[in-house]
């Protein structure tokens, strides 16, 4: 993302000057807290008095708590660059943050409020974000990015489905799948723009030679196959045709990633981490295909390749880069940032291993969970001060 327009009339707290500031901060705090709570919940040491089963609560609060916050922060910062309009700031931004917080509190107090009221309060946040983003895209006549809003609408719908499904049938499998599929498609679309773009910019400046391939028919095929494979996975996750589509999508996205010259970016961790994060997209497709064909392969391995790997790594990669760029700091990864990247990559690898090695699941889950907490609370420690202070002025 390039620098967003300045808001000359805004004189309030810096943390409310741009969307990425509050939402990256509260999202990262929440990501660490929910997993830290989930570990003892998983072992039965802590009980939950809410509207969801423990597993559904874990999935919901990472998808519609953490991911929703980070996606909102990204979109509220990117949309002004897409449209040329000023970013949301001040009181309207505070309202969105409070709506997000209200959803988290409502889910936590589900046993007192009842499922219907929880659903209304929690669903309001994404609907408000969709309305705010839609207004800006339409006012700026930025029709190219309407597809991003369509995926955001699917994500918001998934939250509604999640609440209704959990209430009626005691579990929210479809809601979980639909939300994860929407987030994977956001990574496929937005990652497909920013990864080759940032890579090209760095290579031209620092390492001349082979550059990322421009968007062409293969990219279009990769996006289409991803849509088809995810739709099949939603409808019939164990079907052979689903496995075939998942394999096709996995292989094509692996080729797509290879065409972006990530192997030439080893000297810039800010760029390399984007390629490593995207690598979990084809890995997730292939692991889910294996689970469909061979029951011995647990579906959890593929799901967590996407949720912890693709989502966790890609969001941290974007959060660190956007925070540095938009707060006036050099686009480089100091040792503290590289430690954060190492922690989230370790969390992804350990969580996938926990799915593939059930006999070692408990220690691997704890190791993955603690690495995840270290990554996101490490982000808060390193980048929190940048997010709450005014933009750094060089020189």
C-alpha positions as CSV (number, residue, x, y, z in Angstrom):
1,X,0.0,0.0,0.0
2,X,1.3,3.5,-0.8
3,X,0.9,6.3,1.7
4,X,-2.7,7.4,2.2
5,X,-3.9,11.0,1.9
6,X,-3.4,13.1,5.0
7,X,-6.5,14.2,7.0
8,X,-5.8,17.9,7.5
9,X,-8.8,18.5,9.7
10,X,-8.1,15.6,12.1
11,X,-6.4,16.7,15.3
12,X,-7.4,13.8,17.6
13,X,-5.3,10.9,18.9
14,X,-2.9,9.5,16.4
15,X,-4.3,6.0,17.0
16,X,-7.6,7.1,15.4
17,X,-6.0,8.9,12.4
18,X,-6.0,5.8,10.1
19,X,-7.8,2.5,10.2
20,X,-4.7,0.3,10.4
21,X,-3.7,1.8,13.7
22,X,-6.4,0.7,16.1
23,X,-7.4,-2.4,14.2
24,X,-3.9,-3.9,13.8
25,X,-3.3,-3.3,17.5
26,X,-6.5,-4.7,19.0
27,X,-6.5,-7.5,16.4
28,X,-3.0,-8.6,17.5
29,X,-3.8,-8.3,21.2
30,X,-6.9,-10.4,20.6
31,X,-5.1,-13.0,18.5
32,X,-2.7,-13.7,21.4
33,X,-5.3,-13.6,24.1
34,X,-7.8,-16.0,22.5
35,X,-5.1,-18.6,21.9
36,X,-3.7,-18.2,25.3
37,X,-7.2,-18.9,26.7
38,X,-7.8,-21.7,24.2
39,X,-5.0,-23.9,25.4
40,X,-6.5,-24.5,28.9
41,X,-10.0,-24.6,27.5
42,X,-8.9,-27.4,25.1
43,X,-7.6,-29.4,28.1
44,X,-10.8,-28.8,30.1
45,X,-9.1,-26.6,32.7
46,X,-11.4,-23.6,31.9
47,X,-15.0,-23.8,31.0
48,X,-16.9,-21.5,28.7
49,X,-20.4,-20.2,29.4
50,X,-21.4,-19.0,25.9
51,X,-23.4,-19.7,22.8
52,X,-20.7,-21.7,21.1
53,X,-18.9,-25.0,21.8
54,X,-15.3,-24.5,22.8
55,X,-14.0,-25.4,19.3
56,X,-16.5,-23.1,17.6
57,X,-15.6,-20.3,20.1
58,X,-11.9,-20.8,19.2
59,X,-12.6,-20.6,15.5
60,X,-15.1,-17.8,15.7
61,X,-12.9,-15.5,17.7
62,X,-9.9,-16.0,15.5
63,X,-11.9,-15.6,12.3
64,X,-14.4,-12.9,13.3
65,X,-12.4,-11.4,16.1
66,X,-8.8,-11.3,14.9
67,X,-9.1,-11.7,11.1
68,X,-12.1,-9.3,10.9
69,X,-10.1,-6.6,12.7
70,X,-7.0,-7.0,10.5
71,X,-9.0,-7.1,7.3
72,X,-10.8,-4.0,8.4
73,X,-7.6,-2.2,9.2
74,X,-6.2,-3.1,5.8
75,X,-9.2,-2.1,3.8
76,X,-9.7,1.2,5.6
77,X,-6.1,2.0,4.8
78,X,-6.1,0.6,1.2
79,X,-9.4,2.0,0.0
80,X,-8.3,5.6,0.1
81,X,-5.4,4.6,-2.2
82,X,-7.8,2.9,-4.5
83,X,-10.3,5.7,-4.6
84,X,-8.3,8.9,-3.9
85,X,-10.7,9.8,-1.1
86,X,-9.7,10.6,2.4
87,X,-9.6,7.8,5.0
88,X,-12.0,7.1,7.8
89,X,-10.7,8.8,11.0
90,X,-11.7,10.1,14.3
91,X,-15.2,9.5,15.7
92,X,-16.4,7.2,12.8
93,X,-13.3,5.1,13.2
94,X,-13.9,4.9,16.9
95,X,-17.5,3.8,16.4
96,X,-16.2,0.9,14.3
97,X,-13.6,-0.1,17.0
98,X,-16.3,0.0,19.6
99,X,-18.6,-2.1,17.5
100,X,-15.8,-4.7,17.1
101,X,-15.3,-4.6,20.9
102,X,-19.0,-5.0,21.5
103,X,-19.0,-8.1,19.4
104,X,-16.2,-9.6,21.5
105,X,-17.9,-8.8,24.8
106,X,-21.2,-10.1,23.5
107,X,-19.7,-13.5,22.5
108,X,-18.0,-13.7,25.9
109,X,-21.3,-13.0,27.7
110,X,-23.3,-15.3,25.5
111,X,-24.7,-17.3,28.4
112,X,-26.3,-14.1,29.8
113,X,-27.5,-12.4,26.6
114,X,-28.8,-15.3,24.6
115,X,-27.8,-16.3,21.1
116,X,-30.1,-13.9,19.2
117,X,-28.8,-10.8,20.9
118,X,-25.2,-12.0,20.6
119,X,-25.7,-12.6,16.9
120,X,-27.1,-9.1,16.3
121,X,-24.4,-7.4,18.3
122,X,-21.6,-9.4,16.8
123,X,-22.8,-9.3,13.2
124,X,-23.2,-5.5,13.3
125,X,-19.5,-4.9,13.1
126,X,-18.9,-6.5,9.7
127,X,-22.1,-5.0,8.3
128,X,-20.9,-1.5,9.3
129,X,-17.5,-2.2,7.8
130,X,-19.1,-3.4,4.6
131,X,-21.3,-0.3,4.5
132,X,-18.3,2.1,5.1
133,X,-16.1,0.3,2.5
134,X,-18.9,0.1,0.0
135,X,-19.7,3.8,0.3
136,X,-16.1,4.7,-0.4
137,X,-15.6,2.3,-3.3
138,X,-18.9,3.4,-5.0
139,X,-18.3,7.1,-4.3
140,X,-14.8,6.8,-5.8
141,X,-16.1,4.7,-8.8
142,X,-13.5,2.1,-8.1
143,X,-15.4,-0.7,-9.7
144,X,-12.3,-2.9,-10.0
145,X,-12.4,-3.5,-6.3
146,X,-16.0,-4.4,-6.0
147,X,-14.9,-8.1,-6.0
148,X,-13.1,-7.4,-2.7
149,X,-16.4,-6.1,-1.3
150,X,-18.2,-9.2,-2.6
151,X,-15.8,-11.4,-0.6
152,X,-16.2,-9.2,2.4
153,X,-20.0,-9.6,2.1
154,X,-19.5,-13.4,2.0
155,X,-17.4,-13.2,5.1
156,X,-20.1,-11.1,6.9
157,X,-22.7,-13.7,5.7
158,X,-20.5,-16.5,7.1
159,X,-20.7,-14.9,10.6
160,X,-24.5,-14.8,10.4
161,X,-24.5,-18.5,9.2
162,X,-22.1,-19.3,12.1
163,X,-24.5,-18.0,14.8
164,X,-27.7,-19.5,13.3
165,X,-26.0,-22.9,12.6
166,X,-24.5,-23.1,16.1
167,X,-27.9,-22.3,17.7
168,X,-29.9,-24.7,15.6
169,X,-27.6,-27.7,15.3
170,X,-25.0,-27.2,18.1
171,X,-22.1,-26.7,15.7
172,X,-21.0,-24.3,13.0
173,X,-19.1,-26.3,10.5
174,X,-20.5,-24.6,7.4
175,X,-20.0,-21.1,9.0
176,X,-16.4,-22.0,9.8
177,X,-15.7,-23.3,6.3
178,X,-17.4,-20.4,4.5
179,X,-15.5,-17.8,6.6
180,X,-12.1,-19.5,6.0
181,X,-12.9,-19.9,2.2
182,X,-13.6,-16.1,2.1
183,X,-10.4,-15.2,3.8
184,X,-8.4,-17.6,1.5
185,X,-9.9,-15.8,-1.5
186,X,-8.9,-12.4,-0.1
187,X,-5.4,-13.7,0.2
188,X,-5.5,-15.1,-3.4
189,X,-6.8,-11.8,-4.8
190,X,-4.9,-9.2,-2.7
191,X,-1.8,-11.3,-2.3
192,X,-1.8,-11.7,-6.0
193,X,-1.5,-7.9,-6.3
194,X,0.8,-6.9,-3.6
195,X,3.4,-9.8,-3.5
196,X,4.6,-9.4,-7.2
197,X,4.3,-5.6,-6.9
198,X,6.4,-5.3,-3.7
199,X,8.8,-8.0,-5.0
200,X,9.3,-6.2,-8.3
201,X,9.9,-2.9,-6.6
202,X,12.6,-4.3,-4.4
203,X,14.3,-6.4,-7.1
204,X,14.5,-3.4,-9.5
205,X,16.2,-1.4,-6.8
206,X,18.3,-4.0,-5.0
207,X,18.8,-7.2,-7.1
208,X,18.3,-6.6,-10.8
209,X,17.6,-9.6,-12.9
210,X,14.6,-11.9,-13.2
211,X,11.3,-10.2,-12.1
212,X,7.9,-11.5,-11.2
213,X,5.7,-12.5,-14.1
214,X,3.0,-10.0,-14.9
215,X,-0.7,-10.9,-14.3
216,X,-1.7,-13.2,-17.2
217,X,-4.0,-16.1,-18.1
218,X,-2.3,-18.4,-15.5
219,X,-3.3,-16.0,-12.7
220,X,-6.8,-15.9,-14.0
221,X,-6.9,-19.7,-14.1
222,X,-5.5,-19.9,-10.6
223,X,-8.2,-17.6,-9.2
224,X,-11.0,-19.5,-11.1
225,X,-9.7,-22.9,-9.8
226,X,-9.5,-21.5,-6.3
227,X,-13.2,-20.4,-6.4
228,X,-14.2,-23.8,-7.9
229,X,-12.2,-25.8,-5.3
230,X,-13.4,-23.8,-2.4
231,X,-17.0,-24.1,-3.6
232,X,-16.7,-27.9,-3.9
233,X,-15.0,-28.1,-0.5
234,X,-18.0,-26.2,1.0
235,X,-20.5,-28.5,-0.7
236,X,-18.9,-31.9,-0.5
237,X,-15.5,-31.8,1.3
238,X,-15.0,-35.6,1.0
239,X,-15.9,-36.1,-2.7
240,X,-13.4,-37.3,-5.2
241,X,-14.3,-34.4,-7.6
242,X,-13.5,-32.0,-4.7
243,X,-10.1,-33.7,-4.2
244,X,-9.3,-33.3,-7.9
245,X,-10.2,-29.6,-7.9
246,X,-8.2,-29.1,-4.7
247,X,-5.2,-30.8,-6.2
248,X,-5.5,-28.7,-9.4
249,X,-5.8,-25.5,-7.3
250,X,-2.9,-26.4,-5.2
251,X,-0.6,-27.1,-8.1
252,X,-1.5,-24.0,-10.1
253,X,-1.1,-21.8,-7.1
254,X,2.3,-23.3,-6.4
255,X,3.3,-22.4,-10.0
256,X,1.8,-19.0,-9.6
257,X,3.9,-18.4,-6.5
258,X,7.1,-19.6,-8.2
259,X,6.6,-17.1,-11.0
260,X,6.9,-14.2,-8.5
261,X,10.6,-14.6,-8.0
262,X,10.5,-15.0,-4.3
263,X,13.7,-17.1,-4.4
264,X,15.5,-13.9,-5.2
265,X,14.3,-11.9,-2.1
266,X,16.3,-13.6,0.7
267,X,18.0,-10.3,1.7
268,X,14.7,-8.6,2.4
269,X,12.6,-10.3,5.1
270,X,9.7,-7.9,4.6
271,X,9.3,-9.2,1.0
272,X,10.3,-12.8,1.6
273,X,7.8,-13.3,4.4
274,X,5.0,-12.5,1.9
275,X,6.1,-15.4,-0.3
276,X,6.4,-17.7,2.6
277,X,2.9,-16.8,3.8
278,X,1.4,-17.4,0.4
279,X,3.1,-20.8,0.2
280,X,0.6,-22.1,2.8
281,X,-2.3,-21.4,0.3
282,X,-1.3,-24.3,-2.1
283,X,-0.2,-26.4,0.8
284,X,-3.7,-26.1,2.3
285,X,-5.3,-27.1,-1.0
286,X,-3.1,-30.2,-1.2
287,X,-3.5,-31.3,2.4
288,X,-7.3,-31.0,2.1
289,X,-7.2,-33.0,-1.1
290,X,-5.2,-35.7,0.8
291,X,-7.8,-35.7,3.6
292,X,-10.6,-36.2,1.1
293,X,-8.8,-39.1,-0.6
294,X,-7.3,-40.8,2.4
295,X,-9.1,-40.7,5.8
296,X,-5.8,-41.3,7.6
297,X,-4.9,-37.7,6.7
298,X,-6.8,-35.4,9.1
299,X,-8.6,-32.4,7.6
300,X,-7.3,-30.3,10.5
301,X,-3.8,-30.2,8.9
302,X,-5.1,-28.5,5.8
303,X,-7.4,-26.2,7.7
304,X,-4.6,-25.0,9.9
305,X,-2.2,-24.7,6.9
306,X,-4.7,-22.0,5.8
307,X,-5.8,-20.5,9.2
308,X,-2.4,-20.5,11.0
309,X,-0.1,-20.5,8.0
310,X,-1.6,-18.5,5.2
311,X,-3.8,-16.2,7.4
312,X,-1.4,-15.9,10.3
313,X,1.8,-15.3,8.3
314,X,0.2,-13.1,5.6
315,X,-1.6,-10.9,8.1
316,X,1.5,-10.4,10.2
317,X,3.5,-9.7,7.0
318,X,1.1,-7.1,5.9
319,X,0.7,-5.6,9.3
320,X,4.4,-5.1,9.8
321,X,5.0,-3.6,6.4
322,X,2.0,-1.3,6.4
323,X,2.7,-0.1,9.9
324,X,6.3,0.8,9.0
325,X,5.4,2.4,5.8
326,X,2.5,4.4,7.0
327,X,4.2,5.6,10.2
328,X,7.2,7.0,8.3
329,X,9.7,4.2,9.2
330,X,12.1,2.5,6.7
331,X,10.8,-0.5,4.9
332,X,13.2,-3.0,6.5
333,X,12.8,-5.8,9.0
334,X,15.0,-5.3,12.2
335,X,15.9,-8.3,14.3
336,X,12.8,-7.9,16.4
337,X,10.5,-8.1,13.4
338,X,12.4,-11.2,12.1
339,X,11.8,-12.9,15.5
340,X,8.1,-12.2,15.1
341,X,8.2,-13.8,11.6
342,X,10.1,-16.8,13.0
343,X,7.5,-17.3,15.7
344,X,4.5,-17.2,13.4
345,X,6.2,-19.6,10.9
346,X,7.0,-21.9,13.8
347,X,3.4,-21.7,15.0
348,X,2.2,-22.7,11.5
349,X,4.6,-25.6,11.2
350,X,3.9,-27.0,14.6
351,X,0.1,-26.7,14.3
352,X,0.2,-28.6,10.9
353,X,2.4,-31.2,12.6
354,X,-0.1,-31.5,15.4
355,X,-2.8,-32.4,12.9
356,X,-0.6,-35.0,11.1
357,X,0.8,-36.6,14.3
358,X,-2.2,-37.1,16.6
359,X,-0.1,-39.1,19.1
360,X,2.0,-36.0,19.7
361,X,-0.9,-33.5,19.4
362,X,-0.9,-32.1,22.9
363,X,2.7,-31.0,23.2
364,X,2.7,-29.8,19.6
365,X,-0.5,-27.8,20.2
366,X,1.0,-26.1,23.2
367,X,4.2,-25.3,21.3
368,X,2.2,-23.9,18.4
369,X,0.0,-21.9,20.7
370,X,2.8,-20.4,22.6
371,X,4.7,-19.5,19.4
372,X,1.5,-17.9,18.0
373,X,1.1,-15.8,21.2
374,X,4.8,-14.8,21.0
375,X,4.4,-13.7,17.4
376,X,1.3,-11.5,17.9
377,X,2.1,-10.1,21.3
378,X,5.7,-9.6,20.0
379,X,4.1,-7.5,17.2
380,X,2.2,-5.5,19.9
381,X,5.5,-4.9,21.8
382,X,7.5,-3.9,18.7
383,X,4.8,-2.1,16.7
384,X,2.3,-0.9,19.3
385,X,4.3,2.3,20.0
386,X,4.4,3.1,16.3
387,X,0.6,2.6,16.0
388,X,-0.3,5.0,18.8
389,X,2.2,7.7,18.1
390,X,2.1,10.4,15.4
391,X,3.8,9.6,12.1
392,X,7.6,9.6,12.4
393,X,9.3,12.5,10.6
394,X,12.6,11.6,9.1
395,X,15.6,13.8,9.8
